[in-house]
């Protein structure tokens, strides 16, 4: 991905930052005897490897007029923000004799009834080792794939990268529907359902997900509130997938509560062979959020030798992301959906990466949401395979995270709790871009660094500043950054 286009810059801020970039000493911006704050590296300390920046598959594709804004929204999410990982949800009610989704689309059932029946399961047959193709309804899943997954995949591949696709089983059920949503509590029936879904994606679209997220928010359901239940499902589904020649990474437990994640993991570990199959320990930020619980998640990743990920929280911004990367040692992160049309006033609640105002259906307004302006400083420059290494600051107002991408490009993201100036020592020689985002402005500039030189820069207020080595295109990778 290239530097921020001029159309996105604040020109006045650009002039200011260019003037400040060469500062060597400035009393009011420094904190240590008038010196600038110093950021230094410790390459002997290595932390997580980044897997991806995730969004749930929703881009307003069910809305009238999607053809007028869908491609632009997806391009903005991939090219400008840096999304390279998708969560494709598959509802338990896909296994049903009735196609409730198509009935809703045709107006035969209303939204309220749809929200109930979409999780109701009718077993395809009584043999979990035999898939009856007529017992599954794929219309809703196919629409997501065709309108969102495939366009995102093509856009990412055009940038020389690949999509990380995670299949996510969802079985929410309210009290009126819950009695009819229990078939998949049988681990073999769950395994059959997942295999049928993967077989469908592979046969129709040539898609094989990279991962299976076992269940969405088990602590927010009536039937999956046990880590041992998840553990038995993991053992059954991995065995069934492997027999079909498929190897998907396993993601669990994806609890609504951060604090519940470690308890679920301990129970999963009680099921022989289960925890060994899990590649990524996941949690959400809707409850039980504390630094202590975040440290407990990180400790679990070290104990079991796995990676961690925060995979949903409506309203999370860069402060949460920075904390999850630094303390939670996250390898992947998600706020929520790609895009969805807002109200006429363009209200934002932190649910979408891309803000869509379609009040004028012929001229929709498409832009990065306010939170995404800040998230972009991380997502766009830290790419899959990047390894985090040690970085520290002499000032409490600046919090650096340092990464090296797979092509050797260094990236340093600095969370600034206040405005000020800082230096970075230890960057390899080359040409670097520097950008920042605050509540009121954003700017971009670039310049070269000689061997042994110190990079100095400034941010006018609280926000995020990023220093990144400029992109190169090599015959080996062909990657455009």
C-alpha positions as CSV (number, residue, x, y, z in Angstrom):
1,X,0.0,0.0,0.0
2,X,1.3,3.4,-0.9
3,X,1.3,6.7,1.1
4,X,-1.8,8.5,2.0
5,X,-3.1,10.4,-1.1
6,X,-2.9,14.2,-1.0
7,X,-6.7,14.4,-1.0
8,X,-6.7,13.0,2.5
9,X,-4.2,15.3,3.9
10,X,-4.6,18.4,5.9
11,X,-2.3,20.7,4.0
12,X,-1.8,23.2,6.9
13,X,-0.9,20.3,9.2
14,X,1.6,19.0,6.6
15,X,3.4,22.3,6.5
16,X,3.6,22.4,10.3
17,X,4.9,18.9,10.6
18,X,7.5,19.4,8.0
19,X,8.8,22.4,9.9
20,X,8.8,20.5,13.2
21,X,10.3,17.3,11.8
22,X,13.9,18.6,12.0
23,X,13.7,19.9,15.6
24,X,16.6,18.8,17.7
25,X,15.6,20.5,21.0
26,X,12.4,22.3,22.0
27,X,11.7,23.1,25.6
28,X,7.9,23.2,25.5
29,X,7.6,19.9,23.6
30,X,10.3,18.0,25.5
31,X,10.1,16.6,29.0
32,X,13.6,15.8,30.0
33,X,15.7,18.8,30.6
34,X,14.4,20.4,27.3
35,X,15.4,17.4,25.2
36,X,12.9,15.7,22.9
37,X,11.3,12.5,24.1
38,X,13.4,9.6,22.9
39,X,12.1,6.3,21.5
40,X,14.6,3.5,21.3
41,X,14.5,-0.2,20.3
42,X,15.5,-3.5,21.9
43,X,15.6,-6.0,19.0
44,X,16.5,-8.8,21.4
45,X,12.8,-8.8,22.6
46,X,10.4,-10.4,20.1
47,X,6.7,-10.6,20.7
48,X,3.7,-11.6,18.4
49,X,3.5,-12.1,14.7
50,X,0.6,-10.3,13.0
51,X,-2.0,-12.4,11.2
52,X,-4.5,-9.8,10.1
53,X,-6.9,-6.9,10.6
54,X,-10.4,-8.4,10.6
55,X,-13.9,-7.3,9.7
56,X,-17.2,-9.2,9.8
57,X,-18.7,-9.8,6.4
58,X,-21.3,-7.0,6.2
59,X,-21.0,-4.1,3.8
60,X,-24.7,-3.1,3.4
61,X,-24.9,-5.8,0.7
62,X,-28.6,-6.5,1.6
63,X,-29.6,-2.9,1.0
64,X,-31.2,-1.4,-2.1
65,X,-28.6,0.4,-4.2
66,X,-25.6,-1.7,-3.0
67,X,-24.2,-1.7,-6.5
68,X,-23.8,2.1,-6.2
69,X,-21.6,2.0,-3.1
70,X,-20.4,-1.5,-2.5
71,X,-17.3,-1.5,-4.6
72,X,-16.2,1.9,-3.3
73,X,-16.8,0.9,0.3
74,X,-14.8,-2.3,-0.1
75,X,-11.9,-0.6,-1.9
76,X,-11.7,2.0,0.9
77,X,-11.7,-0.7,3.6
78,X,-8.9,-2.7,1.8
79,X,-6.8,-0.1,0.1
80,X,-7.0,2.8,2.5
81,X,-7.7,1.1,5.9
82,X,-5.8,-2.1,5.4
83,X,-8.4,-4.8,6.1
84,X,-7.0,-8.3,5.1
85,X,-9.0,-10.7,7.2
86,X,-12.8,-11.5,7.1
87,X,-15.1,-13.3,9.5
88,X,-17.8,-15.1,7.5
89,X,-20.6,-16.0,9.9
90,X,-22.7,-19.1,9.2
91,X,-25.9,-19.4,11.2
92,X,-27.0,-22.7,12.8
93,X,-30.4,-22.4,11.0
94,X,-28.8,-23.0,7.6
95,X,-29.4,-26.7,8.4
96,X,-33.2,-26.6,7.9
97,X,-35.8,-27.9,5.5
98,X,-37.1,-24.4,5.0
99,X,-35.2,-21.5,3.4
100,X,-36.2,-18.8,5.9
101,X,-33.8,-16.3,4.5
102,X,-35.4,-16.3,1.1
103,X,-38.8,-16.2,2.7
104,X,-37.8,-13.0,4.5
105,X,-36.4,-11.5,1.4
106,X,-39.6,-12.2,-0.4
107,X,-41.6,-10.6,2.4
108,X,-43.2,-13.9,3.5
109,X,-41.9,-13.4,7.0
110,X,-41.0,-10.2,8.8
111,X,-37.7,-9.2,10.4
112,X,-38.9,-10.1,13.9
113,X,-39.8,-13.6,12.9
114,X,-36.6,-14.0,10.9
115,X,-34.5,-13.1,13.9
116,X,-36.1,-16.0,15.7
117,X,-36.1,-18.7,13.1
118,X,-32.6,-18.1,11.7
119,X,-31.1,-20.3,14.4
120,X,-33.7,-23.1,14.4
121,X,-32.2,-26.4,13.2
122,X,-33.9,-29.2,11.4
123,X,-31.6,-32.1,11.2
124,X,-30.7,-33.1,7.6
125,X,-31.1,-36.7,8.6
126,X,-30.4,-38.8,11.6
127,X,-26.9,-39.8,10.5
128,X,-24.2,-37.3,11.4
129,X,-21.8,-39.1,9.1
130,X,-24.0,-38.6,6.1
131,X,-24.7,-35.2,4.6
132,X,-28.1,-34.8,2.9
133,X,-27.5,-31.8,0.6
134,X,-31.2,-31.0,0.5
135,X,-31.2,-30.4,4.2
136,X,-29.1,-27.2,4.0
137,X,-30.1,-23.7,2.8
138,X,-27.3,-21.6,1.4
139,X,-29.0,-18.5,0.0
140,X,-27.9,-16.1,2.8
141,X,-24.3,-17.4,2.9
142,X,-24.0,-17.3,-0.9
143,X,-25.0,-13.6,-0.9
144,X,-22.3,-12.8,1.6
145,X,-19.7,-14.6,-0.4
146,X,-20.7,-13.2,-3.8
147,X,-21.2,-9.6,-2.7
148,X,-18.5,-9.2,-0.1
149,X,-16.0,-12.0,0.3
150,X,-15.1,-12.5,-3.3
151,X,-14.8,-8.7,-4.0
152,X,-12.6,-8.3,-0.9
153,X,-10.5,-11.2,-1.9
154,X,-9.9,-9.8,-5.4
155,X,-9.1,-6.4,-4.0
156,X,-6.5,-7.8,-1.5
157,X,-5.0,-10.0,-4.2
158,X,-4.6,-7.0,-6.5
159,X,-2.4,-5.5,-3.7
160,X,-0.2,-8.6,-3.8
161,X,-1.5,-10.1,-0.6
162,X,-4.0,-12.9,0.3
163,X,-7.3,-12.9,2.2
164,X,-7.4,-14.7,5.6
165,X,-11.0,-16.1,5.7
166,X,-12.4,-17.3,9.0
167,X,-15.6,-19.3,9.1
168,X,-17.6,-18.5,12.3
169,X,-20.4,-20.6,13.6
170,X,-23.3,-18.6,15.2
171,X,-26.0,-20.1,17.3
172,X,-27.7,-17.3,19.2
173,X,-31.2,-18.2,20.2
174,X,-33.7,-16.4,22.4
175,X,-35.9,-18.2,24.9
176,X,-38.7,-18.8,22.4
177,X,-36.4,-20.3,19.8
178,X,-33.9,-22.0,22.0
179,X,-35.6,-25.4,22.2
180,X,-35.1,-25.9,18.5
181,X,-31.5,-24.9,18.4
182,X,-29.8,-27.8,20.2
183,X,-29.0,-30.3,17.4
184,X,-25.4,-29.1,17.1
185,X,-24.7,-29.7,20.8
186,X,-23.9,-33.2,19.6
187,X,-20.3,-32.9,18.6
188,X,-20.7,-35.2,15.6
189,X,-23.7,-33.2,14.3
190,X,-21.7,-30.0,14.7
191,X,-18.8,-31.5,12.8
192,X,-21.2,-32.6,10.0
193,X,-22.6,-29.0,9.8
194,X,-19.2,-27.4,9.5
195,X,-18.0,-30.0,6.9
196,X,-21.1,-29.4,4.8
197,X,-20.4,-25.7,4.9
198,X,-16.8,-26.0,3.9
199,X,-17.7,-28.5,1.2
200,X,-20.2,-26.0,-0.2
201,X,-17.7,-23.1,-0.2
202,X,-15.1,-25.2,-1.8
203,X,-17.4,-26.7,-4.5
204,X,-19.2,-23.6,-5.5
205,X,-16.6,-20.9,-5.1
206,X,-13.2,-22.6,-4.8
207,X,-13.0,-21.1,-1.3
208,X,-11.4,-23.0,1.7
209,X,-11.4,-20.9,4.9
210,X,-8.1,-20.5,6.6
211,X,-9.7,-20.9,10.0
212,X,-12.8,-22.0,11.9
213,X,-14.0,-19.9,14.8
214,X,-15.8,-22.6,16.7
215,X,-18.7,-20.5,18.1
216,X,-19.5,-16.8,18.4
217,X,-19.9,-15.7,22.1
218,X,-20.7,-19.0,23.8
219,X,-21.3,-17.0,27.0
220,X,-24.0,-15.1,25.2
221,X,-26.0,-18.2,24.3
222,X,-28.2,-20.6,26.2
223,X,-26.5,-23.9,25.2
224,X,-22.8,-23.4,24.7
225,X,-21.9,-22.0,28.2
226,X,-19.2,-24.6,28.8
227,X,-15.7,-24.8,27.7
228,X,-15.9,-28.6,27.7
229,X,-18.8,-28.4,25.2
230,X,-16.5,-26.4,22.9
231,X,-13.6,-28.8,23.5
232,X,-15.7,-31.8,22.4
233,X,-16.8,-29.9,19.3
234,X,-13.1,-29.0,18.5
235,X,-12.1,-32.7,18.7
236,X,-14.9,-33.9,16.5
237,X,-14.7,-31.2,13.8
238,X,-10.9,-31.3,13.4
239,X,-11.1,-35.1,13.1
240,X,-13.8,-34.8,10.4
241,X,-12.1,-32.0,8.5
242,X,-8.8,-33.9,8.5
243,X,-10.5,-37.0,7.1
244,X,-11.7,-34.9,4.3
245,X,-8.2,-33.6,3.6
246,X,-8.8,-30.2,5.2
247,X,-6.7,-28.4,7.8
248,X,-8.2,-25.2,9.2
249,X,-6.8,-23.2,12.1
250,X,-9.1,-23.3,15.1
251,X,-10.1,-20.1,16.9
252,X,-11.8,-20.2,20.4
253,X,-13.4,-19.4,22.7
254,X,-14.5,-16.0,21.4
255,X,-16.3,-15.1,24.6
256,X,-18.3,-11.9,25.0
257,X,-16.4,-11.3,28.2
258,X,-12.7,-10.9,28.2
259,X,-12.5,-12.3,31.7
260,X,-14.4,-15.4,30.8
261,X,-11.9,-16.4,28.0
262,X,-9.3,-17.9,30.3
263,X,-11.9,-19.9,32.2
264,X,-13.2,-21.3,29.0
265,X,-9.7,-22.2,27.8
266,X,-9.1,-24.1,31.1
267,X,-12.2,-26.1,30.5
268,X,-11.3,-26.7,26.8
269,X,-8.0,-28.1,28.1
270,X,-9.8,-30.7,30.2
271,X,-11.0,-32.4,26.9
272,X,-8.2,-34.7,25.7
273,X,-6.8,-33.4,22.4
274,X,-8.8,-30.2,22.3
275,X,-6.5,-27.4,23.3
276,X,-3.7,-28.8,21.1
277,X,-5.9,-28.1,18.1
278,X,-6.5,-24.4,18.9
279,X,-4.3,-21.9,17.0
280,X,-5.8,-18.6,18.3
281,X,-7.2,-17.7,21.7
282,X,-10.0,-15.1,21.1
283,X,-12.0,-12.8,23.2
284,X,-14.4,-9.8,22.9
285,X,-14.4,-6.6,25.0
286,X,-18.1,-6.3,25.9
287,X,-17.6,-7.3,29.6
288,X,-15.0,-8.3,32.1
289,X,-12.4,-5.9,30.7
290,X,-9.4,-5.0,32.8
291,X,-5.6,-4.9,32.5
292,X,-5.4,-7.9,34.8
293,X,-7.7,-9.9,32.5
294,X,-5.8,-8.8,29.5
295,X,-2.6,-10.0,31.1
296,X,-4.2,-13.3,31.9
297,X,-5.1,-13.8,28.2
298,X,-1.4,-13.0,27.3
299,X,-0.2,-15.5,30.0
300,X,-2.5,-18.2,28.5
301,X,-0.9,-17.7,25.1
302,X,2.5,-18.2,26.6
303,X,1.4,-21.1,28.7
304,X,-0.1,-23.0,25.7
305,X,2.2,-21.6,23.0
306,X,-0.7,-20.0,21.0
307,X,-1.5,-16.6,19.7
308,X,-4.3,-14.2,20.9
309,X,-6.9,-12.0,19.2
310,X,-9.6,-9.5,20.1
311,X,-12.3,-10.2,17.5
312,X,-15.2,-7.9,18.3
313,X,-16.1,-4.8,20.1
314,X,-18.5,-2.2,18.8
315,X,-17.0,1.2,19.8
316,X,-13.4,0.2,20.2
317,X,-10.8,2.6,18.9
318,X,-7.1,3.0,18.7
319,X,-6.6,3.1,22.5
320,X,-8.1,-0.4,22.8
321,X,-6.2,-1.7,19.8
322,X,-2.9,-0.4,21.2
323,X,-3.6,-2.0,24.6
324,X,-4.5,-5.3,23.0
325,X,-1.4,-5.3,20.9
326,X,0.9,-4.2,23.7
327,X,-0.5,-6.0,26.8
328,X,-2.7,-8.7,25.2
329,X,0.0,-9.6,22.6
330,X,-2.7,-9.8,19.9
331,X,-1.9,-11.1,16.5
332,X,-5.3,-10.2,15.0
333,X,-8.0,-7.6,15.9
334,X,-11.5,-6.6,14.9
335,X,-13.8,-3.7,15.7
336,X,-16.8,-5.1,13.7
337,X,-18.4,-4.9,10.2
338,X,-16.9,-3.4,7.0
339,X,-19.8,-1.0,6.4
340,X,-23.5,-0.4,6.8
341,X,-25.7,2.5,5.8
342,X,-26.2,5.0,8.6
343,X,-29.1,7.3,9.3
344,X,-29.6,10.6,7.4
345,X,-27.3,12.4,9.8
346,X,-24.5,9.9,9.3
347,X,-24.4,8.9,12.9
348,X,-21.5,6.6,14.0
349,X,-21.4,4.2,16.9
350,X,-18.2,2.4,16.3
351,X,-19.9,-0.5,14.6
352,X,-18.5,0.0,11.1
353,X,-15.1,0.7,9.6
354,X,-16.5,2.6,6.6
355,X,-19.3,5.2,7.1
356,X,-22.1,5.1,4.5
357,X,-24.6,7.9,4.2
358,X,-27.1,6.9,1.6
359,X,-29.8,9.4,2.3
360,X,-29.2,10.6,-1.3
361,X,-29.4,7.2,-2.9
362,X,-27.9,8.4,-6.2
363,X,-24.9,10.1,-4.5
364,X,-23.9,8.1,-1.4
365,X,-21.2,9.6,0.8
366,X,-18.6,7.0,1.6
367,X,-15.7,7.7,4.0
368,X,-13.6,6.1,6.7
369,X,-15.4,6.3,10.1
370,X,-13.9,8.6,12.7
371,X,-12.4,5.7,14.6
372,X,-11.0,4.2,11.4
373,X,-9.0,7.3,10.8
374,X,-6.9,6.3,13.8
375,X,-7.0,2.6,13.3
376,X,-5.6,3.2,9.8
377,X,-2.3,4.2,11.3
378,X,-1.8,0.6,12.5
379,X,-3.7,-1.5,9.9
380,X,-2.3,0.1,6.8
381,X,1.4,-0.2,7.5
382,X,1.7,-3.3,9.8
383,X,1.0,-6.2,7.5
384,X,0.5,-9.9,7.9
385,X,3.7,-11.6,9.0
386,X,5.0,-8.5,10.7
387,X,6.9,-9.3,13.9
388,X,6.7,-6.9,16.9
389,X,10.0,-6.2,18.7
390,X,10.9,-4.2,21.8
391,X,10.5,-0.4,21.9
392,X,10.4,2.0,24.7
393,X,10.0,5.8,25.3
394,X,11.6,8.1,27.7
395,X,8.3,10.0,28.1
396,X,5.1,8.8,29.5
397,X,3.1,10.7,26.9
398,X,4.4,8.5,24.1
399,X,3.7,4.8,23.8
400,X,5.6,3.1,20.9
401,X,5.0,-0.2,19.2
402,X,7.7,-1.4,16.7
403,X,7.3,-4.0,14.0
404,X,9.3,-5.3,11.0
405,X,7.3,-6.5,8.0
406,X,8.2,-9.6,6.0
407,X,10.0,-7.5,3.4
408,X,12.2,-5.9,6.1
409,X,10.4,-2.6,6.3
410,X,10.2,-1.1,9.8
411,X,7.1,0.4,11.2
412,X,6.8,2.4,14.5
413,X,3.3,3.4,15.7
414,X,3.3,5.9,18.6
415,X,0.2,6.5,20.7
416,X,0.4,10.0,21.9
417,X,-1.5,10.9,25.0
418,X,-0.6,14.5,24.5
419,X,1.0,16.5,21.6
420,X,4.7,16.9,21.5
421,X,7.9,16.0,19.7
422,X,10.0,12.9,19.8
423,X,13.0,11.2,18.2
424,X,13.5,7.6,17.1
425,X,16.9,6.1,17.1
426,X,17.9,2.9,15.4
427,X,15.9,2.9,12.2
428,X,17.7,1.4,9.2
429,X,18.8,3.9,6.5
430,X,16.2,4.5,3.8
431,X,13.2,6.6,2.9
432,X,10.5,6.9,5.5
433,X,6.9,8.2,5.6
434,X,5.6,9.9,8.6
435,X,1.9,10.4,9.3
436,X,-0.3,11.4,12.2
437,X,-4.0,11.5,13.1
438,X,-5.5,13.6,15.8
439,X,-9.2,14.6,16.4
440,X,-8.8,17.7,14.4
441,X,-6.2,17.0,11.7
442,X,-4.0,14.5,9.8
443,X,-0.8,14.9,7.9
444,X,1.8,13.0,5.8
445,X,5.3,13.7,4.8
446,X,8.4,11.6,3.9
447,X,12.2,11.9,4.0
448,X,15.3,9.9,3.9
449,X,17.4,8.7,6.9
450,X,21.1,8.2,6.7
451,X,22.8,5.3,8.5
452,X,23.0,6.1,12.2
453,X,20.7,9.2,11.9
454,X,17.9,9.9,14.4
455,X,14.4,10.5,13.1
456,X,12.7,13.4,14.8
457,X,9.0,14.3,14.4
458,X,6.0,16.0,16.2
459,X,2.3,15.5,16.6
460,X,0.2,18.6,17.6
461,X,-2.2,16.9,19.9
462,X,-3.2,13.5,21.3
463,X,-3.6,10.8,18.7
464,X,-1.5,8.3,16.7
465,X,1.8,8.9,14.8
466,X,3.3,6.4,12.5
467,X,6.8,6.2,11.0
468,X,7.1,3.6,8.2
469,X,9.7,2.6,5.7
470,X,8.6,3.4,2.2
471,X,7.3,0.5,0.0
472,X,9.3,-1.4,-2.5
473,X,8.2,-3.7,-5.2
474,X,10.4,-6.7,-5.8
475,X,10.3,-9.5,-8.4
476,X,10.1,-12.0,-5.6
477,X,6.9,-10.7,-4.0
478,X,5.4,-8.3,-6.4
479,X,3.7,-6.8,-3.4
480,X,2.3,-3.3,-3.5
481,X,2.3,-1.7,-0.1
